[in-house]
Amino acid sequence: MLAVPYFEKALYELPEDQLTVEALQALADQIEAKVQGGLSPRPLLSVPHILADESSCYYHGYVLAEMSVHQTRDHFIEKYGHIVDNPQVGKDLTSVYWQPGNGSMFLDLVQQLTAKPLLADAWVAKLQLPTQQLLAKQQQDYEAAVKAGPKFKTGSEIDIGMRVRLVHGDEVISDSETDGGFQGACAKFKAWVRQQYFAGKDDMAA
């Protein structure tokens, strides 16, 4: 991911009289070796962002976004202890990240939520974690989640605070407003799928 913006930077800094096919190919190989430690299975010059002028010079946005994801995740883990099935996480994301829309700068949003400037520390820490230690941590988290069990038990009614309509073309299969809530709409949709795609399959197998 880092190789693409570094290549674009080097490309646009290259003097115009040096812009040849051979020079660009050599430059791409040089950046791959410098950033990745060797040539990539997918050559840099095959990345569409580099080839299309309307999407050039913004690939670094993916890098910044990945940095913010890891920083935001660490913030929530430190603040709340867990993320999954935690309603407070959604509230924070909504009020700080989503509601401002394009009215706030990206870096300001990260600073406001995490109380830190955007840094690569959280991402780098994860990349530096030994494989066995990472696997052990993931196993520990998995076992803790299994022990805690799902927040909503099978068959329990769930209020997601919105109307849900499941449609197939012009056909309305189910509607949470008229079919007994979200759970009722899901049950009706499940029955429709079975009837539509699996009716008679047991008889045929017999």
TORBAMI-959250 format. One line per field, with one value per residue (C-alpha): residue in three letters; z, x, y; residue number from 0. Coordinates in nm, 3 decimals. Layout:
residu <- (Ala:...)
up <- (Z:...)
east <- (X:...)
north <- (Y:...)
num <- (NUM:...)
This chain:
residu <- (Met:Leu:Ala:Val:Pro:Tyr:Phe:Glu:Lys:Ala:Leu:Tyr:Glu:Leu:Pro:Glu:Asp:Gln:Leu:Thr:Val:Glu:Ala:Leu:Gln:Ala:Leu:Ala:Asp:Gln:Ile:Glu:Ala:Lys:Val:Gln:Gly:Gly:Leu:Ser:Pro:Arg:Pro:Leu:Leu:Ser:Val:Pro:His:Ile:Leu:Ala:Asp:Glu:Ser:Ser:Cys:Tyr:Tyr:His:Gly:Tyr:Val:Leu:Ala:Glu:Met:Ser:Val:His:Gln:Thr:Arg:Asp:His:Phe:Ile:Glu:Lys:Tyr:Gly:His:Ile:Val:Asp:Asn:Pro:Gln:Val:Gly:Lys:Asp:Leu:Thr:Ser:Val:Tyr:Trp:Gln:Pro:Gly:Asn:Gly:Ser:Met:Phe:Leu:Asp:Leu:Val:Gln:Gln:Leu:Thr:Ala:Lys:Pro:Leu:Leu:Ala:Asp:Ala:Trp:Val:Ala:Lys:Leu:Gln:Leu:Pro:Thr:Gln:Gln:Leu:Leu:Ala:Lys:Gln:Gln:Gln:Asp:Tyr:Glu:Ala:Ala:Val:Lys:Ala:Gly:Pro:Lys:Phe:Lys:Thr:Gly:Ser:Glu:Ile:Asp:Ile:Gly:Met:Arg:Val:Arg:Leu:Val:His:Gly:Asp:Glu:Val:Ile:Ser:Asp:Ser:Glu:Thr:Asp:Gly:Gly:Phe:Gln:Gly:Ala:Cys:Ala:Lys:Phe:Lys:Ala:Trp:Val:Arg:Gln:Gln:Tyr:Phe:Ala:Gly:Lys:Asp:Asp:Met:Ala:Ala)
up <- (0.000:0.086:-0.236:-0.456:-0.311:-0.287:-0.654:-0.752:-0.559:-0.732:-1.069:-1.048:-0.925:-1.226:-1.478:-1.796:-2.017:-1.825:-1.877:-2.082:-2.058:-1.945:-1.678:-1.537:-1.520:-1.350:-1.106:-1.014:-0.949:-0.741:-0.522:-0.474:-0.363:-0.129:0.034:0.016:0.020:-0.325:-0.637:-0.581:-0.734:-0.860:-1.032:-0.929:-1.285:-1.284:-1.011:-1.180:-0.967:-1.131:-1.483:-1.458:-1.438:-1.250:-0.961:-0.954:-0.648:-0.390:-0.313:0.001:0.129:0.178:0.391:0.606:0.639:0.751:1.008:1.143:1.164:1.386:1.596:1.640:1.730:1.994:2.134:2.177:2.328:2.578:2.658:2.665:2.680:2.384:2.054:1.940:2.059:2.234:2.163:2.289:2.002:1.749:1.932:1.931:1.564:1.471:1.664:1.590:1.253:1.058:1.151:1.055:0.702:0.481:0.715:0.914:0.810:0.833:1.063:1.293:1.324:1.429:1.679:1.822:1.872:1.990:2.155:1.953:1.616:1.341:1.395:1.257:1.606:1.644:1.295:1.333:1.673:1.517:1.228:1.470:1.685:1.662:1.478:1.770:2.007:1.763:1.723:2.100:2.147:1.877:2.033:2.372:2.227:2.042:2.351:2.555:2.290:2.278:2.656:2.661:2.395:2.149:2.271:2.107:2.157:1.864:1.799:2.020:1.887:1.782:1.762:1.524:1.524:1.156:0.901:0.690:0.360:0.185:-0.185:-0.500:-0.798:-0.766:-0.520:-0.153:0.025:0.380:0.572:0.938:0.975:0.876:0.946:1.321:1.344:1.222:1.340:1.166:0.843:0.857:0.917:0.622:0.399:0.508:0.416:0.078:0.000:0.089:-0.126:-0.415:-0.436:-0.237:-0.280:-0.385:-0.341:-0.063:-0.276:-0.572:-0.354:-0.226)
east <- (0.000:0.282:0.466:0.200:0.210:0.589:0.605:0.362:0.570:0.888:0.712:0.586:0.925:1.098:1.227:1.019:1.316:1.358:1.001:1.058:0.898:1.225:1.277:0.926:0.965:1.302:1.160:0.874:1.116:1.334:1.043:0.922:1.268:1.304:0.961:0.879:1.225:1.186:0.972:0.600:0.395:0.170:0.383:0.323:0.244:-0.058:-0.234:-0.528:-0.485:-0.153:-0.285:-0.606:-0.559:-0.887:-0.767:-0.396:-0.224:-0.481:-0.379:-0.212:-0.567:-0.595:-0.281:-0.415:-0.750:-0.582:-0.383:-0.700:-0.877:-0.607:-0.582:-0.960:-0.980:-0.708:-0.890:-1.214:-1.040:-0.862:-1.176:-1.445:-1.260:-1.447:-1.602:-1.843:-2.202:-2.101:-2.364:-2.137:-1.895:-2.169:-2.270:-1.913:-1.861:-2.189:-2.138:-1.769:-1.695:-2.022:-2.241:-1.988:-1.969:-1.740:-1.772:-1.465:-1.113:-1.015:-0.720:-0.936:-1.193:-0.930:-0.786:-1.129:-1.225:-0.895:-0.747:-0.430:-0.303:-0.312:-0.015:0.104:0.187:-0.114:-0.071:0.305:0.259:0.028:0.267:0.555:0.364:0.522:0.296:0.258:0.174:-0.085:-0.244:-0.255:-0.426:-0.682:-0.753:-0.799:-1.041:-1.233:-1.275:-1.388:-1.649:-1.778:-1.805:-1.995:-2.234:-2.436:-2.601:-2.927:-3.043:-3.174:-3.538:-3.545:-3.704:-3.459:-3.551:-3.310:-3.504:-3.592:-3.831:-3.688:-3.840:-3.698:-3.778:-3.715:-3.758:-4.110:-4.217:-4.221:-4.131:-4.157:-4.190:-4.099:-4.382:-4.654:-4.499:-4.446:-4.121:-3.770:-3.776:-4.108:-3.980:-3.670:-3.879:-4.103:-3.801:-3.642:-3.959:-3.968:-3.609:-3.678:-3.991:-3.826:-3.501:-3.532:-3.893:-3.902:-3.529:-3.581:-3.832:-3.594:-3.311:-3.536)
north <- (0.000:0.241:0.168:0.329:0.683:0.670:0.574:0.851:1.104:0.991:0.984:1.343:1.462:1.305:1.562:1.564:1.481:1.154:1.033:0.720:0.377:0.225:0.492:0.446:0.068:0.104:0.360:0.128:-0.159:0.072:0.184:-0.174:-0.284:0.014:-0.005:-0.377:-0.529:-0.682:-0.695:-0.743:-1.028:-0.748:-0.483:-0.123:-0.023:-0.255:-0.052:0.130:0.445:0.513:0.458:0.664:1.041:1.094:0.877:0.955:1.099:1.001:0.642:0.775:0.828:0.451:0.457:0.740:0.563:0.241:0.438:0.595:0.256:0.108:0.424:0.441:0.072:0.108:0.411:0.217:-0.086:0.137:0.337:0.067:-0.265:-0.414:-0.307:-0.581:-0.529:-0.208:0.062:0.338:0.275:0.347:0.663:0.794:0.712:0.877:1.199:1.251:1.085:1.065:1.360:1.631:1.486:1.692:1.988:1.882:1.791:1.424:1.487:1.700:1.421:1.167:1.413:1.488:1.124:0.975:1.287:1.225:1.344:1.083:0.853:0.520:0.389:0.156:0.008:-0.036:-0.202:-0.459:-0.524:-0.576:-0.826:-1.176:-1.421:-1.663:-1.380:-1.247:-1.591:-1.640:-1.303:-1.379:-1.720:-1.554:-1.297:-1.569:-1.785:-1.484:-1.399:-1.757:-1.764:-1.435:-1.561:-1.352:-1.035:-1.138:-1.494:-1.697:-1.614:-1.306:-0.988:-0.718:-0.351:-0.182:0.142:0.140:-0.005:-0.288:-0.398:-0.704:-0.691:-0.891:-0.662:-0.518:-0.788:-0.693:-1.016:-0.889:-0.564:-0.520:-0.270:-0.517:-0.857:-0.841:-0.651:-0.727:-1.088:-1.152:-0.997:-1.219:-1.532:-1.450:-1.384:-1.711:-1.898:-1.721:-1.821:-2.184:-2.189:-2.007:-2.200:-2.522:-2.637:-3.001:-3.055:-3.310:-3.500:-3.499:-3.628:-3.906)
num <- (0:1:2:3:4:5:6:7:8:9:10:11:12:13:14:15:16:17:18:19:20:21:22:23:24:25:26:27:28:29:30:31:32:33:34:35:36:37:38:39:40:41:42:43:44:45:46:47:48:49:50:51:52:53:54:55:56:57:58:59:60:61:62:63:64:65:66:67:68:69:70:71:72:73:74:75:76:77:78:79:80:81:82:83:84:85:86:87:88:89:90:91:92:93:94:95:96:97:98:99:100:101:102:103:104:105:106:107:108:109:110:111:112:113:114:115:116:117:118:119:120:121:122:123:124:125:126:127:128:129:130:131:132:133:134:135:136:137:138:139:140:141:142:143:144:145:146:147:148:149:150:151:152:153:154:155:156:157:158:159:160:161:162:163:164:165:166:167:168:169:170:171:172:173:174:175:176:177:178:179:180:181:182:183:184:185:186:187:188:189:190:191:192:193:194:195:196:197:198:199:200:201:202:203:204:205)
